[in-house]
């Protein structure tokens, strides 16, 4: 899973400066590059979807293509029938207008055999709802699916602790057909909320950490779960200039904000799998 990019952060900064409605913020990304095992929390029907690291099949040709690994299902080796691929839970808390996009490579022989892939979503792991989208051409070329237009999920996917996506491959045995996925991205529009006690406006808050400012201008950061790795703390002013950079090795850290000029700042809290951006006010 990738962290929020500098481009996205600068977009956030622009949004903060204007005090207007936010642009879509990336809530989750997965490029399958960290390991040949399924990502943590993902599930696939046994002997079906798997991570492919062969260089000749790496994603390319669309904006943001990460190359390297992707996840694939083959109609020549997978047992015919229904083969599912389910993501880990994705928090959409504090966000609406949830969208999904991914790069795919849909081969000619996969379609020739009658195999197809459909998408479903759930927020309760019980009721799965089909998502209608336009499948790209079966020309064995990497493209962003749905004609490079992010797929808007129904409003029920918004503001939930655990959105899951499920790809269902309806497999009919064929000679050599494949369906590949890379760079899965879930995004949303922020539901801005202001804490009048601390003067914080939450821009991105997926439950990963809490950031608040004391009356003495100390910036307090608390991870909501025990850390499995060091967490990066970056503080920016509203021009995008990096003011302070720290590492957090324990579940809590306090940064002295007394030397900062009064005004608004952005605090970015991130590790390998999570990223949170919060706007704070130093009085």
Helices and strands as residue ranges (DSSP letters): H 6-18, E 25-30, E 43-44, E 50-52, G 55-57, E 70-74, E 81-86, E 95-106, H 108-112, E 116-122, E 129-131, E 143-144, E 151-152, G 155-157, E 164-171, E 178-190, E 193-195, E 200-202, E 209-213, E 218-223, E 231-237, E 242-248, E 252-256, E 263-270, E 275-282
